[in-house]
Structure formats: C-alpha cells, structure tokens
Amino acid sequence: MPEPQPVGNRQSGWTSTHYNRLKIYEKLISGLAAPMMILLVWLHVLAAVIWIGGTIFLSVVLVPVLRREPFASQRSLLFRTIARRFRAVVWGTIAVLLFTGPPLLHLRGIPIVDPSGWPTVLVAKLGLVTLLLLLTLTHDLILGPRVGRILRLPTESRTRFDHALVLWSPWIARFSLVLTLAVLLAAVMLVRS
C-alpha cells in the first residue's frame, strides 16, 4: 500500500478523505488480526488433530481389531471401505493445513516468499511435510490401489513382488504416522521459537 502523502498534496492524489479511509482500514485490519489468527490457528490445529488422531486410530485400534477371528471374512472389505473414507478426510485436512499455514506464517512475521528469512525449524517442518505429502500421494494413488488388487487375487497367483508389496505396505502407513508426529513436533518447536 503506498505511503500517504501529506493531506492536500495534489501530486500524490491523496486527499484527507483518502487518508481518513486508510486510517479506518488500518484500524479494522488491526482489530481483525487477533480473531483471524485465533480462527486460523484453530482450523490448523483441528485439521492436524483429525489427521494424526485418525491415523493413530487406524493403526492402534482398527487394524488390531480387524485381525481378530470374528472379522476375518470381512476384514479386507471393512478395511478398504474405512480407508477410502479416511482418505477423503486426510486430503480435506491437508487442504486446510495448506490453506491456513501460509497466513499463519505471515501473521507471525515470517516472510513467506523469502526462504532465506525462514527459521531452521520451519525449513525442517516443510521438508517433512513435503516428504509426507509425497508418501501420502504414493500410498493413495499407487500402492493402496495396487495392494487392493493384489489382495483380491488368489494367494497362489501372486508374484514374489506382490507378496513383498502386501507385506511392506502397512510399514509405509506406519512410517507416515511417524512423519506426521515429526511434523507435529516441528510445529510445536516453531511456535515455541
């Protein structure tokens, strides 16, 4: 926004009306900054809680329960159905996190477009987030569907690679959980720095 020139300076085009409107706008913006920051932080934390909590629920509660005998016949169907639903939730939370993150940085005075001004912990957090997003994309678009197709094949029809993929796919989800917890730790460190 251009600096207002003294009132009445005809070269700048600023009049007392322009100057008064600017002051009203500044008061309005400064009055909205605190509530806006609270709303953005709330949305950001809520999205992170939903993603991390859902991931922990799947790993610690759902998968062990589905391994029990009463669910053996429906295990694959239940897990696939729940995982598809959770995938939509995860990508919704990612959208909220990506939408609220930059304004939160800006409101904290961190230059968004100048990485040289970023704190080291922010660089680490964004690196972890990038890795997590790539892993989530790979899991959701490539590995998950492939494992789903493999599980529908009779065991004797599966290749050695198919068996390895089925064996290792849960570890990718667990590694994603570890990454989300690392991102959370980096976020706490960023807020406390």
C-alpha positions in Angstrom: 0.0 0.0 0.0 1.5 3.4 -0.9 2.5 5.7 1.9 0.1 8.6 2.2 1.4 11.9 1.3 0.6 15.0 3.4 -3.1 15.9 3.1 -3.7 18.2 0.2 -0.6 17.2 -1.9 -2.1 17.3 -5.4 0.8 15.4 -6.9 0.1 12.2 -4.9 -3.7 12.4 -5.4 -4.2 11.8 -1.6 -6.9 13.9 0.0 -8.0 14.0 3.6 -10.8 11.6 2.7 -8.3 9.0 1.3 -6.1 9.4 4.4 -9.1 9.0 6.8 -10.3 5.9 4.9 -6.8 4.5 5.2 -6.8 5.0 8.9 -10.2 3.4 9.3 -9.0 0.4 7.2 -5.9 0.1 9.3 -8.0 0.1 12.5 -10.3 -2.5 11.0 -7.5 -4.8 9.9 -5.7 -4.5 13.2 -8.9 -5.2 15.0 -9.5 -8.4 12.9 -5.9 -9.6 13.2 -6.3 -11.3 16.6 -9.6 -13.0 15.8 -8.3 -14.0 12.4 -5.1 -15.5 14.0 -7.3 -17.4 16.5 -9.5 -18.8 13.7 -6.6 -19.8 11.5 -4.7 -21.5 14.4 -7.9 -23.3 15.5 -8.5 -24.6 11.9 -4.9 -25.6 11.5 -4.7 -27.4 14.8 -8.1 -29.1 14.2 -7.0 -30.4 10.8 -3.8 -31.7 12.3 -5.6 -33.4 15.2 -8.1 -35.0 12.8 -5.3 -36.3 10.6 -3.0 -37.5 13.4 -5.8 -38.9 15.5 -7.4 -40.7 12.6 -4.0 -42.2 11.7 -3.4 -43.4 15.3 -6.9 -44.8 15.5 -6.4 -46.8 12.3 -3.0 -48.1 13.4 -3.7 -48.8 17.1 -7.4 -49.6 17.2 -8.9 -50.6 13.9 -6.2 -52.8 12.4 -5.7 -54.9 15.6 -9.5 -55.4 16.0 -9.9 -56.4 12.3 -7.2 -59.0 12.8 -9.4 -60.9 15.2 -11.2 -64.0 14.2 -14.8 -62.7 14.1 -13.8 -60.2 11.4 -11.7 -62.5 9.3 -14.2 -63.0 6.5 -14.9 -59.2 6.2 -11.5 -57.8 7.1 -10.5 -56.7 3.6 -13.8 -55.2 2.7 -14.1 -53.3 6.1 -10.6 -52.0 5.9 -10.8 -50.9 2.3 -14.1 -49.1 2.9 -12.8 -47.4 6.0 -9.5 -46.5 4.4 -11.3 -44.9 1.4 -13.4 -42.8 3.6 -10.4 -41.8 5.7 -8.5 -40.9 2.6 -11.1 -38.2 1.8 -10.8 -36.9 5.4 -7.0 -36.8 5.1 -7.0 -34.9 1.9 -9.5 -32.5 3.3 -7.3 -31.9 6.3 -4.3 -31.4 4.0 -6.2 -28.8 2.1 -7.0 -26.9 5.4 -3.4 -27.2 6.6 -2.0 -25.9 3.3 -4.6 -23.1 3.2 -4.0 -21.9 6.8 -0.2 -22.4 7.1 1.0 -19.5 4.9 -1.3 -16.9 6.5 -0.2 -18.1 10.0 3.4 -17.6 9.0 2.7 -14.2 7.6 0.8 -13.2 10.8 3.9 -14.3 12.8 6.1 -12.0 10.6 7.8 -14.9 8.8 8.5 -13.9 5.1 6.6 -16.4 3.0 8.3 -15.7 -0.3 11.9 -15.3 1.1 13.2 -18.7 2.3 16.4 -17.1 3.5 14.4 -15.5 6.3 12.9 -18.8 7.5 13.8 -20.3 10.8 15.7 -23.6 10.5 12.8 -25.4 12.3 10.4 -24.1 9.6 12.7 -25.5 6.8 12.8 -28.8 8.6 9.0 -28.8 9.1 8.3 -28.0 5.4 10.8 -30.7 4.3 8.9 -33.3 6.5 5.6 -32.0 5.2 6.8 -32.4 1.6 8.1 -35.9 2.2 4.8 -36.8 4.0 2.7 -35.4 1.1 4.7 -37.4 -1.5 4.4 -40.5 0.6 0.7 -40.0 1.1 0.2 -39.4 -2.7 2.2 -42.5 -3.5 0.3 -44.6 -0.9 -3.2 -43.3 -2.0 -2.7 -43.3 -5.8 -0.3 -46.1 -6.4 0.3 -48.5 -3.5 -3.1 -48.7 -1.9 -5.0 -49.5 -5.2 -2.2 -52.0 -6.2 -2.4 -53.8 -2.8 -6.2 -53.8 -3.1 -6.0 -55.6 -6.5 -3.3 -58.0 -5.2 -5.5 -59.0 -2.2 -8.3 -59.9 -4.5 -6.1 -62.4 -6.3 -5.8 -66.0 -5.0 -2.6 -66.3 -3.0 -1.0 -68.8 -5.4 -1.5 -66.4 -8.3 0.5 -63.6 -6.6 4.1 -62.9 -7.7 7.0 -62.6 -5.3 6.8 -58.8 -5.7 3.1 -58.9 -4.9 3.8 -60.7 -1.7 6.5 -58.2 -0.8 4.2 -55.3 -1.5 1.4 -56.7 0.6 4.0 -57.3 3.4 5.5 -53.9 3.3 2.5 -51.7 2.7 1.5 -51.5 6.4 5.0 -50.3 7.1 4.6 -47.3 4.7 1.4 -46.3 6.7 3.4 -46.6 9.9 6.2 -44.5 8.6 3.6 -41.9 7.5 2.4 -41.9 11.1 5.9 -41.3 12.4 6.3 -38.5 9.8 3.1 -36.8 11.0 4.3 -37.0 14.6 7.6 -35.4 13.5 5.8 -32.6 11.7 3.8 -32.1 14.9 7.0 -31.9 16.9 8.5 -29.4 14.4 5.3 -27.3 14.6 5.5 -27.2 18.4 9.1 -26.2 18.2 8.3 -23.5 15.6 5.6 -22.0 17.8 7.9 -22.0 20.8 10.8 -20.4 18.9 
